[in-house]
Amino acid sequence: MAFFGAIFLVIPTIFWRARVERINPLVALDAGVLFAAAGQIFGRIGNIINGDIIGYRSTLPWSTVYQNPNSWACLNPATCNVPVQPAAGYELLTNVVVLAIMFYLARRVSRPGVLLLFYLYAYSITQFLLFFVRDNVIVTFLGLDWGLKQAQWTSLVLLIVLLPITYLISRYSKPIPEGEVAATYGIPQKEKPATTATAATGERPGVEEAAATAERVKAEEVTKTAES
């Protein structure tokens, strides 16, 4: 759930800051979700160690047993010293797969925003499915009692929000031509300020080079005339 909060806050923040810095917001967000997907992998390793993400009791051969009294799992006697579904392990595996697909797409897709959409759809769908095995409290939403948990309701809301965003990106985001700088393509940039030397002399860039070339050509003509 905490990561959903980060999504709802960080994405608008990156979008705003990219506009201020005159960077394509979708390119910045594509880069941001790559870092997010990679960072989640390390977070899931911590979840496995801490025991703060666990599943229901299980008899599967890969079930996890937490015995350390300082682990989060042992804060609840019902989940301490008993085999449970390694929900954090499932999350880790999905994060690795999602990141691998994103790296594949990053090398083959030139339309900004595609990575962003893929990551958000993938995260929402995987969270909705994985929470069926996570030992979390079932809650109602707007009077609906569908046997879902809070993160699953949030996943559904995010999926609905993504529909108009997908339409806008598919309509207005254009592929970046080969050889162009993705971060600034299509974004008007500020004019570069004049250099200190140019500002002090009042000369335009290239005037000194043009004058030197003219002098060289003139000297060559004088030499040819003298030889003839």
MDAnalysis code that builds the backbone (N, CA, C; Angstrom):
import MDAnalysis as mda
import numpy as np

u = mda.Universe.empty(684, n_residues=228, atom_resindex=np.repeat(np.arange(228), 3), trajectory=True)
u.add_TopologyAttr("name", ["N", "CA", "C"] * 228)
u.add_TopologyAttr("resid", np.arange(1, 229))
u.add_TopologyAttr("resname", ["MET", "ALA", "PHE", "PHE", "GLY", "ALA", "ILE", "PHE", "LEU", "VAL", "ILE", "PRO", "THR", "ILE", "PHE", "TRP", "ARG", "ALA", "ARG", "VAL", "GLU", "ARG", "ILE", "ASN", "PRO", "LEU", "VAL", "ALA", "LEU", "ASP", "ALA", "GLY", "VAL", "LEU", "PHE", "ALA", "ALA", "ALA", "GLY", "GLN", "ILE", "PHE", "GLY", "ARG", "ILE", "GLY", "ASN", "ILE", "ILE", "ASN", "GLY", "ASP", "ILE", "ILE", "GLY", "TYR", "ARG", "SER", "THR", "LEU", "PRO", "TRP", "SER", "THR", "VAL", "TYR", "GLN", "ASN", "PRO", "ASN", "SER", "TRP", "ALA", "CYS", "LEU", "ASN", "PRO", "ALA", "THR", "CYS", "ASN", "VAL", "PRO", "VAL", "GLN", "PRO", "ALA", "ALA", "GLY", "TYR", "GLU", "LEU", "LEU", "THR", "ASN", "VAL", "VAL", "VAL", "LEU", "ALA", "ILE", "MET", "PHE", "TYR", "LEU", "ALA", "ARG", "ARG", "VAL", "SER", "ARG", "PRO", "GLY", "VAL", "LEU", "LEU", "LEU", "PHE", "TYR", "LEU", "TYR", "ALA", "TYR", "SER", "ILE", "THR", "GLN", "PHE", "LEU", "LEU", "PHE", "PHE", "VAL", "ARG", "ASP", "ASN", "VAL", "ILE", "VAL", "THR", "PHE", "LEU", "GLY", "LEU", "ASP", "TRP", "GLY", "LEU", "LYS", "GLN", "ALA", "GLN", "TRP", "THR", "SER", "LEU", "VAL", "LEU", "LEU", "ILE", "VAL", "LEU", "LEU", "PRO", "ILE", "THR", "TYR", "LEU", "ILE", "SER", "ARG", "TYR", "SER", "LYS", "PRO", "ILE", "PRO", "GLU", "GLY", "GLU", "VAL", "ALA", "ALA", "THR", "TYR", "GLY", "ILE", "PRO", "GLN", "LYS", "GLU", "LYS", "PRO", "ALA", "THR", "THR", "ALA", "THR", "ALA", "ALA", "THR", "GLY", "GLU", "ARG", "PRO", "GLY", "VAL", "GLU", "GLU", "ALA", "ALA", "ALA", "THR", "ALA", "GLU", "ARG", "VAL", "LYS", "ALA", "GLU", "GLU", "VAL", "THR", "LYS", "THR", "ALA", "GLU", "SER"])
u.atoms.positions = np.array([
    [0.822, -1.215, 0.000],
    [0.000, 0.000, 0.000],
    [0.847, 1.252, 0.000],
    [1.962, 1.233, 0.728],
    [2.816, 2.417, 0.788],
    [3.317, 2.785, -0.599],
    [3.578, 1.775, -1.437],
    [4.100, 2.061, -2.765],
    [3.033, 2.679, -3.663],
    [1.785, 2.339, -3.453],
    [0.722, 3.006, -4.195],
    [0.707, 4.498, -3.857],
    [0.911, 4.819, -2.590],
    [0.983, 6.223, -2.197],
    [2.120, 6.939, -2.894],
    [3.261, 6.270, -3.030],
    [4.400, 6.860, -3.730],
    [4.063, 7.107, -5.198],
    [3.335, 6.180, -5.806],
    [2.953, 6.336, -7.209],
    [2.092, 7.576, -7.396],
    [1.088, 7.731, -6.545],
    [0.167, 8.850, -6.695],
    [0.836, 10.189, -6.428],
    [1.914, 10.227, -5.657],
    [2.593, 11.481, -5.341],
    [3.786, 11.731, -6.252],
    [4.600, 10.716, -6.501],
    [5.843, 10.907, -7.241],
    [5.584, 11.222, -8.717],
    [4.621, 10.558, -9.326],
    [4.370, 10.790, -10.753],
    [3.995, 12.243, -11.045],
    [3.049, 12.857, -10.323],
    [2.781, 14.283, -10.575],
    [3.992, 15.168, -10.289],
    [4.787, 14.799, -9.278],
    [5.962, 15.606, -8.943],
    [6.989, 15.564, -10.070],
    [7.275, 14.371, -10.615],
    [8.219, 14.258, -11.726],
    [7.688, 14.989, -12.956],
    [6.398, 14.870, -13.208],
    [5.797, 15.541, -14.361],
    [5.976, 17.051, -14.250],
    [5.684, 17.606, -13.078],
    [5.821, 19.053, -12.861],
    [7.270, 19.497, -13.004],
    [8.194, 18.733, -12.369],
    [9.593, 19.148, -12.396],
    [10.170, 19.051, -13.800],
    [9.743, 18.058, -14.565],
    [10.222, 17.927, -15.939],
    [9.773, 19.107, -16.787],
    [8.559, 19.576, -16.573],
    [8.088, 20.746, -17.310],
    [8.908, 21.972, -16.964],
    [9.244, 22.120, -15.700],
    [10.055, 23.263, -15.263],
    [11.435, 23.223, -15.912],
    [12.025, 22.039, -15.978],
    [13.371, 21.884, -16.526],
    [13.371, 21.735, -18.045],
    [12.206, 21.859, -18.675],
    [12.076, 21.734, -20.132],
    [12.557, 20.366, -20.625],
    [12.099, 19.323, -19.935],
    [12.365, 17.941, -20.311],
    [11.027, 17.282, -20.626],
    [11.031, 16.381, -21.578],
    [9.804, 15.656, -21.907],
    [9.344, 14.885, -20.665],
    [8.173, 15.224, -20.101],
    [7.735, 14.569, -18.860],
    [7.602, 13.057, -18.994],
    [7.154, 12.584, -20.146],
    [6.976, 11.147, -20.325],
    [8.313, 10.415, -20.351],
    [9.337, 11.047, -20.922],
    [10.666, 10.441, -20.913],
    [11.195, 10.358, -19.485],
    [10.984, 11.429, -18.717],
    [11.419, 11.428, -17.316],
    [10.676, 10.359, -16.514],
    [9.393, 10.203, -16.775],
    [8.613, 9.192, -16.055],
    [9.013, 7.779, -16.465],
    [9.342, 7.587, -17.736],
    [9.827, 6.275, -18.174],
    [11.104, 5.900, -17.422],
    [11.998, 6.879, -17.281],
    [13.234, 6.614, -16.530],
    [12.923, 6.360, -15.062],
    [11.962, 7.099, -14.527],
    [11.608, 6.948, -13.115],
    [11.061, 5.571, -12.778],
    [10.211, 5.029, -13.657],
    [9.633, 3.712, -13.350],
    [10.669, 2.598, -13.487],
    [11.693, 2.822, -14.321],
    [12.776, 1.839, -14.378],
    [13.504, 1.766, -13.034],
    [13.782, 2.931, -12.454],
    [14.417, 2.961, -11.139],
    [13.485, 2.362, -10.083],
    [12.198, 2.640, -10.194],
    [11.247, 2.115, -9.215],
    [11.203, 0.591, -9.264],
    [11.145, 0.046, -10.468],
    [11.089, -1.414, -10.614],
    [12.358, -2.069, -10.076],
    [13.507, -1.435, -10.326],
    [14.764, -1.992, -9.814],
    [14.840, -1.877, -8.300],
    [14.408, -0.745, -7.771],
    [14.455, -0.545, -6.331],
    [13.539, -1.477, -5.567],
    [12.411, -1.811, -6.168],
    [11.478, -2.717, -5.505],
    [12.093, -4.091, -5.241],
    [12.973, -4.512, -6.115],
    [13.605, -5.824, -5.928],
    [14.359, -5.864, -4.608],
    [15.109, -4.812, -4.321],
    [15.855, -4.764, -3.056],
    [14.898, -4.654, -1.869],
    [13.796, -3.938, -2.086],
    [12.803, -3.843, -1.023],
    [12.179, -5.183, -0.691],
    [11.942, -6.007, -1.720],
    [11.346, -7.328, -1.481],
    [12.309, -8.247, -0.744],
    [13.607, -8.089, -1.014],
    [14.586, -8.874, -0.257],
    [14.489, -8.535, 1.226],
    [14.335, -7.256, 1.520],
    [14.141, -6.844, 2.914],
    [12.860, -7.392, 3.504],
    [11.791, -7.446, 2.684],
    [10.524, -8.018, 3.159],
    [10.672, -9.483, 3.529],
    [11.432, -10.220, 2.717],
    [11.646, -11.643, 3.008],
    [12.395, -11.814, 4.319],
    [13.412, -10.983, 4.529],
    [14.214, -11.096, 5.749],
    [13.406, -10.689, 6.980],
    [12.661, -9.598, 6.861],
    [11.924, -9.075, 8.015],
    [10.658, -9.868, 8.334],
    [10.102, -10.516, 7.330],
    [8.856, -11.239, 7.550],
    [7.646, -10.343, 7.663],
    [7.719, -9.137, 7.046],
    [6.580, -8.218, 7.142],
    [5.578, -8.395, 6.013],
    [5.895, -9.244, 5.046],
    [4.939, -9.610, 4.009],
    [4.873, -11.136, 3.964],
    [3.776, -11.686, 4.431],
    [3.623, -13.139, 4.475],
    [2.261, -13.530, 3.928],
    [2.155, -14.783, 3.587],
    [0.893, -15.296, 3.085],
    [0.163, -16.122, 4.123],
    [-0.875, -16.786, 3.684],
    [-1.648, -17.647, 4.575],
    [-0.851, -18.907, 4.903],
    [-1.316, -19.620, 5.896],
    [-0.681, -20.897, 6.239],
    [-0.706, -21.820, 5.039],
    [0.376, -22.591, 4.916],
    [0.504, -23.423, 3.723],
    [1.287, -24.692, 4.041],
    [1.050, -25.708, 3.244],
    [1.810, -26.959, 3.357],
    [2.683, -27.181, 2.123],
    [2.827, -26.141, 1.305],
    [3.651, -26.257, 0.106],
    [5.114, -26.454, 0.494],
    [5.872, -27.164, -0.322],
    [7.276, -27.444, 0.043],
    [8.139, -26.197, 0.127],
    [7.729, -25.101, -0.513],
    [8.517, -23.857, -0.448],
    [7.952, -22.867, 0.579],
    [7.083, -23.341, 1.444],
    [6.549, -22.466, 2.497],
    [7.679, -21.956, 3.389],
    [7.444, -20.790, 3.994],
    [8.450, -20.136, 4.833],
    [8.021, -20.200, 6.292],
    [8.993, -20.440, 7.170],
    [8.729, -20.465, 8.608],
    [9.598, -19.400, 9.271],
    [8.965, -18.483, 9.974],
    [9.700, -17.455, 10.716],
    [9.746, -17.853, 12.190],
    [10.957, -17.923, 12.729],
    [11.140, -18.343, 14.113],
    [11.755, -17.263, 15.000],
    [12.381, -16.284, 14.385],
    [13.000, -15.212, 15.170],
    [11.906, -14.376, 15.839],
    [11.935, -14.253, 17.160],
    [10.882, -13.493, 17.850],
    [10.860, -12.014, 17.486],
    [11.960, -11.511, 16.882],
    [12.012, -10.098, 16.487],
    [11.500, -9.851, 15.074],
    [11.143, -10.904, 14.364],
    [10.618, -10.721, 13.014],
    [9.174, -10.232, 13.082],
    [8.744, -9.563, 12.025],
    [7.379, -9.046, 11.990],
    [6.362, -10.190, 12.047],
    [6.708, -11.310, 11.425],
    [5.776, -12.436, 11.407],
    [5.486, -12.943, 12.807],
    [6.470, -12.874, 13.699],
    [6.295, -13.398, 15.056],
    [5.617, -12.403, 15.992],
    [5.299, -11.215, 15.485],
    [4.493, -10.302, 16.296],
    [3.079, -10.850, 16.466],
    [2.684, -11.698, 15.526],
    [1.394, -12.365, 15.601],
    [1.647, -13.848, 15.865],
    [1.254, -14.367, 17.019],
    [1.516, -15.786, 17.334],
    [0.973, -16.753, 16.297],
    [-0.061, -16.328, 15.570],
    [-0.676, -17.224, 14.592],
    [0.222, -17.447, 13.374],
    [1.189, -16.541, 13.143],
    [2.063, -16.677, 11.972],
    [3.514, -16.931, 12.363],
    [3.761, -17.207, 13.640],
    [5.120, -17.467, 14.106],
    [5.326, -18.973, 14.272],
    [6.439, -19.464, 13.769],
    [6.764, -20.892, 13.859],
    [5.773, -21.788, 13.120],
    [5.134, -21.210, 12.104],
    [4.220, -22.001, 11.275],
    [4.563, -21.729, 9.810],
    [4.428, -22.728, 8.931],
    [4.726, -22.509, 7.504],
    [3.659, -21.629, 6.851],
    [4.127, -20.619, 6.135],
    [3.207, -19.688, 5.460],
    [3.659, -19.506, 4.012],
    [2.747, -19.037, 3.202],
    [3.077, -18.737, 1.808],
    [4.133, -17.633, 1.768],
    [5.222, -17.799, 1.011],
    [6.250, -16.752, 0.912],
    [5.803, -15.632, -0.026],
    [4.847, -14.848, 0.436],
    [4.267, -13.808, -0.421],
    [5.320, -12.818, -0.905],
    [6.273, -12.477, -0.032],
    [7.330, -11.549, -0.440],
    [8.184, -12.152, -1.548],
    [8.378, -13.453, -1.512],
    [9.118, -14.124, -2.578],
    [8.382, -14.048, -3.902],
    [7.066, -14.215, -3.862],
    [6.271, -14.069, -5.083],
    [6.396, -12.654, -5.642],
    [6.354, -11.667, -4.733],
    [6.487, -10.275, -5.150],
    [7.848, -10.051, -5.798],
    [8.881, -10.633, -5.219],
    [10.230, -10.481, -5.762],
    [10.320, -11.050, -7.174],
    [9.753, -12.217, -7.375],
    [9.803, -12.838, -8.697],
    [9.064, -11.991, -9.738],
    [7.915, -11.465, -9.382],
    [7.171, -10.626, -10.336],
    [7.935, -9.343, -10.630],
    [8.608, -8.771, -9.625],
    [9.403, -7.561, -9.860],
    [10.534, -7.824, -10.844],
    [11.192, -8.984, -10.706],
    [12.289, -9.336, -11.619],
    [11.774, -9.492, -13.041],
    [10.642, -10.173, -13.194],
    [10.073, -10.376, -14.530],
    [9.658, -9.046, -15.151],
    [8.994, -8.209, -14.377],
    [8.552, -6.897, -14.881],
    [9.753, -6.055, -15.303],
    [10.802, -6.031, -14.490],
    [11.987, -5.243, -14.828],
    [12.643, -5.770, -16.103],
    [12.722, -7.076, -16.257],
    [13.330, -7.659, -17.456],
    [12.550, -7.255, -18.712],
    [11.223, -7.290, -18.637],
    [10.393, -6.888, -19.779],
    [10.575, -5.405, -20.065],
    [10.701, -4.595, -19.023],
    [10.874, -3.157, -19.212],
    [12.198, -2.842, -19.899],
    [13.260, -3.548, -19.536],
    [14.537, -3.350, -20.216],
    [14.424, -3.759, -21.687],
    [13.688, -4.811, -21.959],
    [13.469, -5.244, -23.336],
    [12.734, -4.153, -24.115],
    [11.668, -3.618, -23.528],
    [10.888, -2.578, -24.204],
    [11.689, -1.291, -24.375],
    [12.527, -0.977, -23.397],
    [13.288, 0.274, -23.445],
    [14.205, 0.330, -24.658],
    [14.653, -0.818, -25.142],
    [15.550, -0.870, -26.292],
    [14.804, -0.957, -27.616],
    [13.505, -1.168, -27.561],
    [12.780, -1.402, -28.808],
    [11.601, -0.466, -29.028],
    [11.214, 0.284, -28.022],
    [10.067, 1.188, -28.146],
    [10.562, 2.623, -28.101],
    [10.155, 3.424, -29.070],
    [10.612, 4.815, -29.146],
    [9.538, 5.816, -28.734],
    [8.365, 5.343, -28.366],
    [7.284, 6.247, -27.975],
    [7.342, 6.499, -26.464],
    [7.559, 7.738, -26.035],
    [7.607, 8.036, -24.594],
    [6.277, 7.715, -23.917],
    [6.362, 7.169, -22.714],
    [5.165, 6.854, -21.944],
    [4.795, 5.386, -21.947],
    [5.370, 4.620, -22.876],
    [5.033, 3.196, -22.958],
    [5.531, 2.449, -21.722],
    [6.756, 2.737, -21.300],
    [7.291, 2.091, -20.105],
    [6.467, 2.449, -18.879],
    [6.068, 3.702, -18.796],
    [5.237, 4.144, -17.674],
    [3.944, 3.344, -17.619],
    [3.265, 3.237, -18.744],
    [2.000, 2.512, -18.781],
    [2.195, 1.042, -18.457],
    [3.217, 0.436, -19.047],
    [3.452, -0.989, -18.791],
    [3.686, -1.234, -17.307],
    [4.518, -0.397, -16.702],
    [4.828, -0.597, -15.286],
    [3.583, -0.451, -14.412],
    [2.791, 0.579, -14.659],
    [1.607, 0.809, -13.826],
    [0.572, -0.299, -14.008],
    [0.364, -0.725, -15.247],
    [-0.563, -1.835, -15.474],
    [-0.039, -3.117, -14.825],
    [1.248, -3.390, -15.015],
    [1.834, -4.613, -14.458],
    [1.769, -4.603, -12.936],
    [2.085, -3.459, -12.337],
    [2.074, -3.393, -10.876],
    [0.657, -3.568, -10.333],
    [-0.301, -2.922, -10.958],
    [-1.682, -3.024, -10.489],
    [-2.205, -4.453, -10.601],
    [-1.957, -5.084, -11.733],
    [-2.476, -6.440, -11.949],
    [-1.796, -7.445, -11.020],
    [-0.462, -7.352, -10.906],
    [0.230, -8.308, -10.045],
    [-0.146, -8.134, -8.578],
    [-0.324, -6.885, -8.152],
    [-0.734, -6.663, -6.771],
    [-2.136, -7.209, -6.514],
    [-3.016, -7.016, -7.470],
    [-4.378, -7.526, -7.315],
    [-4.364, -9.051, -7.166],
    [-3.548, -9.721, -7.951],
    [-3.506, -11.183, -7.902],
    [-2.750, -11.704, -6.686],
    [-1.616, -11.092, -6.373],
    [-0.791, -11.591, -5.275],
    [-1.459, -11.424, -3.912],
    [-2.312, -10.445, -3.771],
    [-2.943, -10.232, -2.472],
    [-3.976, -11.306, -2.145],
    [-4.294, -12.157, -3.091],
    [-5.164, -13.286, -2.765],
    [-4.452, -14.303, -1.883],
    [-3.114, -14.305, -1.903],
    [-2.378, -15.229, -1.042],
    [-1.753, -14.522, 0.160],
    [-1.839, -13.193, 0.200],
    [-1.266, -12.460, 1.330],
    [-2.233, -12.423, 2.507],
    [-1.691, -12.565, 3.684],
    [-2.513, -12.612, 4.896],
    [-2.799, -11.189, 5.376],
    [-3.714, -10.522, 4.657],
    [-4.119, -9.163, 5.006],
    [-5.612, -9.118, 5.291],
    [-6.025, -8.024, 5.899],
    [-7.423, -7.877, 6.307],
    [-8.304, -7.587, 5.091],
    [-9.435, -8.261, 5.015],
    [-10.422, -8.007, 3.969],
    [-11.265, -6.800, 4.368],
    [-11.450, -5.884, 3.416],
    [-12.191, -4.656, 3.708],
    [-13.277, -4.444, 2.649],
    [-14.211, -3.570, 2.972],
    [-15.236, -3.175, 2.009],
    [-14.856, -1.826, 1.406],
    [-15.432, -1.517, 0.269],
    [-15.151, -0.245, -0.402],
    [-16.439, 0.278, -1.011],
    [-16.843, 1.474, -0.569],
    [-18.088, 2.086, -1.046],
    [-19.279, 1.151, -0.878],
    [-19.264, 0.425, 0.228],
    [-20.355, -0.486, 0.519],
    [-20.263, -1.822, -0.196],
    [-19.232, -2.014, -1.002],
    [-19.076, -3.263, -1.745],
    [-18.257, -4.247, -0.924],
    [-18.783, -5.439, -0.746],
    [-18.076, -6.475, 0.004],
    [-17.764, -7.622, -0.945],
    [-16.631, -7.516, -1.617],
    [-16.243, -8.498, -2.616],
    [-15.145, -9.420, -2.106],
    [-14.847, -9.369, -0.835],
    [-13.801, -10.215, -0.289],
    [-12.398, -9.784, -0.698],
    [-12.225, -8.491, -0.967],
    [-10.941, -7.970, -1.406],
    [-10.241, -7.211, -0.282],
    [-8.943, -7.052, -0.436],
    [-8.139, -6.314, 0.532],
    [-7.904, -4.893, 0.027],
    [-7.381, -4.063, 0.893],
    [-7.253, -2.645, 0.557],
    [-6.409, -2.427, -0.693],
    [-5.286, -3.129, -0.808],
    [-4.425, -2.964, -1.975],
    [-5.119, -3.412, -3.258],
    [-6.016, -4.390, -3.146],
    [-6.743, -4.844, -4.334],
    [-7.742, -3.803, -4.795],
    [-8.399, -3.157, -3.861],
    [-9.291, -2.061, -4.218],
    [-8.504, -0.920, -4.874],
    [-7.336, -0.619, -4.305],
    [-6.502, 0.436, -4.872],
    [-6.034, 0.062, -6.274],
    [-5.734, -1.196, -6.497],
    [-5.335, -1.655, -7.831],
    [-6.449, -1.430, -8.842],
    [-7.676, -1.733, -8.435],
    [-8.812, -1.520, -9.337],
    [-8.998, -0.039, -9.661],
    [-8.853, 0.808, -8.649],
    [-8.976, 2.258, -8.878],
    [-7.902, 2.737, -9.843],
    [-6.658, 2.270, -9.638],
    [-5.566, 2.680, -10.516],
    [-5.789, 2.197, -11.942],
    [-6.309, 0.990, -12.106],
    [-6.587, 0.481, -13.446],
    [-7.621, 1.351, -14.157],
    [-8.606, 1.811, -13.417],
    [-9.621, 2.693, -14.017],
    [-9.008, 4.031, -14.392],
    [-8.170, 4.585, -13.524],
    [-7.508, 5.868, -13.797],
    [-6.590, 5.760, -15.016],
    [-6.000, 4.592, -15.209],
    [-5.065, 4.408, -16.316],
    [-5.743, 4.418, -17.683],
    [-7.020, 4.156, -17.748],
    [-7.705, 4.096, -19.047],
    [-7.631, 5.425, -19.799],
    [-8.049, 6.555, -19.200],
    [-7.908, 7.820, -19.943],
    [-6.456, 8.227, -20.161],
    [-5.563, 7.881, -19.216],
    [-4.146, 8.206, -19.391],
    [-3.573, 7.449, -20.584],
    [-3.985, 6.192, -20.734],
    [-3.536, 5.398, -21.881],
    [-3.997, 6.027, -23.189],
    [-5.233, 6.505, -23.212],
    [-5.756, 7.154, -24.419],
    [-4.953, 8.413, -24.756],
    [-4.662, 9.228, -23.750],
    [-3.933, 10.478, -23.993],
    [-2.515, 10.208, -24.494],
    [-1.853, 9.231, -23.891],
    [-0.484, 8.933, -24.318],
    [-0.466, 8.359, -25.733],
    [-1.395, 7.456, -26.024],
    [-1.432, 6.862, -27.363],
    [-1.788, 7.897, -28.431],
    [-2.517, 8.931, -28.051],
    [-2.944, 9.948, -29.010],
    [-1.889, 11.037, -29.220],
    [-1.264, 11.491, -28.130],
    [-0.413, 12.673, -28.217],
    [1.088, 12.373, -28.133],
    [1.484, 11.219, -27.648],
    [2.907, 10.908, -27.560],
    [3.386, 10.373, -28.903],
    [4.413, 11.009, -29.447],
    [4.937, 10.625, -30.755],
    [6.287, 9.924, -30.613],
    [6.560, 8.936, -31.462],
    [7.866, 8.268, -31.410],
    [8.997, 9.260, -31.637],
    [10.111, 9.029, -30.987],
    [11.269, 9.917, -31.115],
    [12.135, 9.420, -32.267],
    [12.409, 10.271, -33.250],
    [13.234, 9.838, -34.388],
    [14.635, 9.432, -33.948],
    [15.220, 8.533, -34.698],
    [16.563, 8.078, -34.380],
    [17.553, 9.233, -34.505],
    [18.435, 9.354, -33.546],
    [19.421, 10.423, -33.553],
    [19.026, 11.639, -32.747],
    [17.758, 11.749, -32.364],
    [17.302, 12.878, -31.561],
    [17.523, 12.596, -30.066],
    [17.633, 13.662, -29.299],
    [17.775, 13.536, -27.849],
    [16.387, 13.346, -27.258],
    [16.145, 12.182, -26.672],
    [14.796, 11.849, -26.207],
    [14.306, 12.826, -25.143],
    [15.181, 13.233, -24.242],
    [14.754, 14.050, -23.102],
    [14.224, 15.408, -23.528],
    [14.732, 15.962, -24.645],
    [14.342, 17.316, -25.043],
    [13.609, 17.362, -26.378],
    [13.404, 16.224, -27.011],
    [12.757, 16.240, -28.324],
    [11.330, 16.775, -28.223],
    [11.029, 17.772, -29.049],
    [9.696, 18.355, -29.079],
    [9.407, 19.350, -27.976],
    [10.399, 19.630, -27.121],
    [10.209, 20.575, -26.024],
    [10.997, 21.840, -26.324],
    [10.347, 23.000, -26.461],
    [11.083, 24.249, -26.721],
    [12.097, 24.522, -25.615],
    [13.328, 24.844, -26.031],
    [14.396, 25.097, -25.075],
    [14.709, 26.586, -24.992],
    [15.258, 26.992, -23.869],
    [15.691, 28.380, -23.704],
    [16.903, 28.633, -24.580],
    [17.022, 29.886, -25.090],
    [18.194, 30.245, -25.867],
    [19.412, 30.277, -24.965],
    [20.535, 29.757, -25.487],
    [21.749, 29.750, -24.696],
    [22.277, 31.171, -24.532],
    [22.654, 31.558, -23.314],
    [23.186, 32.910, -23.115],
    [24.528, 33.077, -23.813],
    [24.829, 34.332, -24.211],
    [26.094, 34.624, -24.873],
    [27.249, 34.390, -23.921],
    [28.408, 34.030, -24.483],
    [29.579, 33.800, -23.644],
    [30.081, 35.117, -23.070],
    [30.930, 35.044, -22.066],
    [31.434, 36.253, -21.402],
    [32.222, 37.118, -22.369],
    [33.075, 36.490, -23.190],
    [33.892, 37.247, -24.124],
    [33.040, 37.954, -25.158],
    [32.021, 37.272, -25.668],
    [31.142, 37.874, -26.662],
    [30.360, 39.026, -26.070],
    [29.864, 38.836, -24.833],
    [29.091, 39.896, -24.192],
    [29.954, 41.120, -23.940],
    [31.234, 40.927, -23.647],
    [32.117, 42.057, -23.335],
    [32.493, 42.837, -24.582],
    [32.739, 42.150, -25.718],
    [33.179, 42.823, -26.938],
    [32.023, 43.266, -27.817],
    [30.873, 42.698, -27.590],
    [29.723, 43.046, -28.401],
    [29.719, 42.380, -29.757],
    [30.649, 41.466, -29.990],
    [30.717, 40.772, -31.268],
    [29.815, 39.544, -31.259],
    [29.370, 39.201, -32.428],
    [28.549, 38.008, -32.555],
    [29.433, 36.778, -32.698],
    [28.936, 35.602, -32.294],
    [29.738, 34.377, -32.415],
    [30.140, 34.129, -33.861],
    [31.412, 33.832, -34.078],
    [31.896, 33.508, -35.415],
    [32.481, 34.677, -36.172],
    [32.372, 35.904, -35.656],
    [32.880, 37.071, -36.365],
    [34.391, 37.025, -36.456],
    [35.047, 36.650, -35.334],
    [36.505, 36.598, -35.336],
    [37.011, 35.554, -36.322],
    [36.349, 34.377, -36.359],
    [36.759, 33.341, -37.287],
    [36.577, 33.797, -38.732],
    [35.491, 34.483, -39.031],
    [35.239, 34.968, -40.396],
    [36.272, 36.006, -40.813],
    [36.639, 36.880, -39.882],
    [37.638, 37.913, -40.195],
    [38.995, 37.292, -40.473],
    [39.365, 36.282, -39.675],
    [40.651, 35.617, -39.878],
    [40.692, 34.919, -41.228],
    [39.596, 34.289, -41.619],
    [39.531, 33.615, -42.918],
    [39.673, 34.608, -44.056],
    [39.014, 35.752, -43.921],
    [39.098, 36.787, -44.958],
    [40.521, 37.309, -45.103],
    [41.214, 37.519, -43.997],
    [42.599, 37.992, -44.044],
    [43.504, 36.964, -44.719],
    [43.272, 35.686, -44.443],
    [44.083, 34.637, -45.029],
    [43.880, 34.575, -46.536],
    [42.627, 34.684, -46.986],
    [42.337, 34.658, -48.421],
    [42.970, 35.854, -49.111],
    [42.902, 37.019, -48.461],
    [43.483, 38.232, -49.042],
    [44.991, 38.101, -49.184],
    [45.650, 37.510, -48.161],
    [47.086, 37.338, -48.223],
    [47.482, 36.379, -49.309],
    [46.697, 35.327, -49.533],
    [46.983, 34.387, -50.608],
    [46.847, 35.051, -51.970],
    [45.867, 35.943, -52.154],
    [45.698, 36.640, -53.437],
    [46.864, 37.571, -53.701],
    [47.344, 38.274, -52.649],
    [48.490, 39.165, -52.820],
    [49.732, 38.389, -53.216],
    [49.911, 37.215, -52.618],
    [51.066, 36.372, -52.926],
    [51.020, 35.924, -54.389],
    [49.855, 35.469, -54.838],
    [49.728, 35.041, -56.228],
    [50.000, 36.170, -57.203],
    [49.521, 37.404, -56.864],
    [49.737, 38.549, -57.734],
    [51.218, 38.886, -57.843],
    [51.931, 38.825, -56.691],
    [53.369, 39.136, -56.704],
    [54.155, 38.110, -57.516],
    [53.770, 36.853, -57.441],
    [54.468, 35.823, -58.182],
    [54.268, 35.943, -59.669],
    [53.093, 36.399, -60.087],
    [52.815, 36.552, -61.504],
    [53.487, 37.797, -62.059],
])
